[in-house]
Amino acid sequence: MNSPALPEKTVLGSCEIRAVLGQGGGGISYLAYDRALEREVVIKEHFPMGLCMRAAGSSEVEPMDEILYPRSLATFCREARILAGLNHPNVVKIYDIFEGSGTAYLVMEYVEGSTLRTRMPQIADNAAAVQTILEQLLHTLHYLHGNSIIHRDIKPSNLIIRDDGQPTIIDFGSAHLGTANHTLTPVGSPGYAAPEQFSPNGRVGAWSDLYALAQSFLHLLPRESKKCYPRRFLKTLRKAAAPEVADRYVSAQEWLQELRTPTRNKTLFFLPASLLLGGIIGGLSLQALHHEKQADNRQPNNTYNIPPSASITTENIPECIILEDGTVIYDSSGQNGSNSPAIKEQAGRIYEQYWQDLIHYLKEAQKQQIPGEQQNQAREKLLKELEQKLRGLLNETK
């Protein structure tokens, strides 16, 4: 069966099609060049599968359903104009909307960067970087949903990571205006779209976009890399991806709050990874982790409860501290090197001071409303200082 996509060099307004980017239930996306403004753009053609057709060699779109197609076209144009009014750094810009050849076209910004699918293998072992991207996308969805816009086609190829690291949501060709609705025709990408998007009686809302976002991350995180992540992070992904709507988050804000809210008696985990600060945006949890090569997949015998207000003593500091380069600070088992009680006691004092400094900073940051990026830099600095002190302790005892 021939594709209904328009061929290269087809002219639409001031734009010339250069390639077909994709085709879904709601339409066809093209890479094009705007000859008037001399820039590359993306054009989304309204072409709902099953409601219209295009004869071979023609650009005209012909309705197959004289009732539903005009209704779909009117909705596409109305919602495109709403999207054009959006202003968010992580949302693709809408340049124009025009009608012709029996359909309508949405002209959007061409975002340079790599898709989440391409970027994830490069950062999968960096839990902090992955969580930062997830949080930025949740903030973006919170903005969209607050403007009564449901994307309905969140997937890795529609999540672009710009060269500066900022994620951008693209392709609003399937977007719907309204807090919740019953879809007349199935919309979304199988494997990512929520089950309700393919059900005639399915109620689609913010929870549907959250489901697709969670599936995007769960699909892309290698199984071995998941061992590096805080339990809270993975738990929130699974909750957002629950098959039943009632078991999911109802809003991006709710997901963000659960992702960030510190828990009393927070457990310290030891899993294959480097020493890193994980799940700490707005929280107080340090992950002291085994280095994968040195730990040899050895699982801990214990977990340690460290309330943020408590002192850290020789009874509750990590049983094993191995830095990213494989340097062993302490290992109670003796398998990897030092198991000196003296080192363990001094490490407890270092950890205690670290926690006091971190808690003090986070309280002040909240009072002064310090931006998230600045907080991340400060926390990274504290973590580096912690590592330096632990290395110094090791050198002193040699």
LINKATA-V194397 format. One line per field, one symbol per residue. phi: phi as a letter, one per 20 degrees, with the letter a starting at -180 (. if undefined). burial: + if it has 24 or more other ideal C-beta (glycine too) atoms within 12 Angstrom, else -. A space follows every 10 residues. Layout:
phi = ???
burial = ???
This chain:
phi = .ffefffgmf dcmeddfdae erbcfercdc ecceffdlbf cdddefbffn dbbcfgndef ddfdcfdffg fffffgffff ffffefbbfd cgedeabbdr lnbccddcfe eeqcfgfffg gfcgedgfff fffgffffff ffffffemdd fmbfagfddd effenfeced lefdfceqfa bdffcgcpdg ncffgffddg dfeebggfff gffffffffe ffgffffeeg gggfffffff effegfeefe bffffgfffd ffdflgeedc cgrefbecld fnccdddecf fgffflmfef ecdcecfgee edcfecegeb ccfgenfeea bffmfdqgcf gfffffffff fffgffffff fffffffelf ggfffgffff ffffffffff ffffffef
burial = ---+++---+ -++-++++-+ ++-+++++++ ++++-----+ +++++++++- ++-+----+- +-------+- -++-+++-++ -+++-+-+-+ ++++++++-- ++++++++++ +---++--++ --++++++++ ++++++++++ +++++-+-++ ++++++++++ ++---+++++ +++++++--- +-+++++++- -++++++--- -+++++++++ ++++++++++ +---++++++ ++++-+++++ ++--+--+++ ++--++-+++ -+---+++++ ++++++++++ ++++++++++ +--++----- ---+-+-+-- -+---+++++ ++++--++++ ++---+-+-- --++-+++-+ ++-++-+++- ++--+----- ----++-++- -++--++-++ +-++----
